Amino acid sequence: MNLKAYLSGGMEFAKDNGAGWRSKLEEWLKDKLNHSAFNPVKASEEFLTTKYPEVDFRAAKSNNFQKHQEIAKEIVMLDSSEIILHSDYVICYYDESAQRGAGTKGELTVAAIFGRPVYLVRGMDPDEIPSWVLGCASEIFADFDSLKSYLTKVYS
């Protein structure tokens, strides 16, 4: 069975919207474990260009707040539904960008409620990570190499 990971972490306040680490991990999951991944950076870009090609989503927060909120609600439902209906586990990279935003915390909460394992990779000192986030985590790793070693043992 081809399992599917949801790649959670900062986007709105992240360098490159968090695309860099997600692309590398998505490729590794496919090559090493034959798992697929839901990459919310790619999914959001596709959603926005397909459904709202005329809207600059980030700029709309300042210049068309109602439209921004309307789109944000759709993205929340899209991502949450992906975790609930299609993902077997969640990998979260928790750093300063995730801490500044809210989506990551919401995704981890949804995953925990629906019984999806949450593998948390620390991008900051553990004492700076909110207890709520730690409470949603099934396993916590100091870096991506430790995560990969664990996933290889569990899913090979």
N, C-alpha and C positions, 0 to 999 in steps of 0.2 A: 504494500500500500504506500502510495506517495503522500507523505505527510506535508503539511503546510504550516509555515511559520509566519506570524505577523511581526513586522519590524517596527517597533515602537521607539520613540525618542523625540527630541526637540526638532522642530521644523521652523516655526515662525521666527524664532530668535537665533537659529543656528546658522553657522557659516554654511553656505551652499544648500540651505534648507535641510541639512542632514543627509544629503544624497550620497556623499562619499562613502561613509562607512556602510550604508545600506547596500550600495551596489557591490562592494567587495564581499560582504557577507552573503548576499543573495547568490552570487556566483559560487562561493565556497559551499553553501548548502546544496546547490544543484550538483556540483562536481563531486563532492565528497560523500554526501548522504542521499542523493537523489530526492531531496525535498524541494518543494517549491516555496516561494515566499510572496507575501503581500507586501509590497513596498508602497507605503502611503504617499511618498513623494511622487512617484510615477503615477499612481492612481489619481492623486489630486490634480496633477498637471493635465492628465487625460480628461478628467471630469470637467475641469475649468475650460479647457480649449474646445471641448465638444459641446458643452451645455451653455457656457457663458463666454464665447470668444470675444465679445465686445467689452467685457468687464475686466479691469485690472483689480483683482481680488484684494490685494494688500492696500492699494491706493483707495479703494472704496471704503475702507475703514474710516478714512478722513473725509472723503468727498461724497459718499453715498452710504451712510451708516446703515440704513434700512436694507439696502441691497446686500451689503456685506454680511449683515446678520442672517438674512434669508439664505445666502449661499453657505455660510458657516453651519447653519442648522442642517443643511443637506449633507455636508461633509461629515458632521458628527454622526449622522445616521448611517452613512456609507461605511465609515470606518468601524463603528460599533457593530454593525451587522456583519461585517467581515470577520470580526473576532468571534462573534456568537455563532454564526452559521457555517463558516468555512475554514477557520484556523484551528490547528491542533495544539499549538503552543505559541507563546509570545516571547520574543527576544527584545529586551529593552536596553538601550544605551542611555544611562541617566547621567547627564552632565549639567553644566550651568544653563544651557539653552533649554533643556527639558524642565529644569527647575523654574525658569522664568515663565514658561507657558503653562497651559492647563490640560492640553490634549493627552499628554503622556499619562498624567495621573488618572484621567478618565478612562483611558484604554486599559491601564493596569487594574483598575477597579472592576471594569466590565469583565476582564479576563478572570479575575479572582472569583467573582460572583458566579460565573458560568463554568468554573472548574478547569480553566485552561492553565497549564503550568506557565509560570512567568520566570524566565531566566534573565536576571538583571546583571548587566555589566556596569561596574562603577566607573564613571568618568570624573569622580570627585571623591573627597574624603567621606567615609561612611557617616561620620557625625554631622555632615552637612545635608545628608539625604533625609527627607521627611520620614517620620515613623510610618506614616500611611503607606508610602511607597514601599518601604521595607516589609510592611505587613502584607503586601500583595505578592511579594516575591516568593517563589518556590525555592530557588537557588540564587546565590549571589556570587559574582566573579570579579576579581580584581582587574581582569583584562580580557580581550577577545581570544587570546591563545588559550587561556584557562577554560573559557566557554567552549571553544572548539574541541578541546580535549574531552571535556565532559559530554558534549553532544555525540562525539564519535563513540564513546563507550556506551552511551545509553541507546543510541539509535542505529548502530551498525549491525 
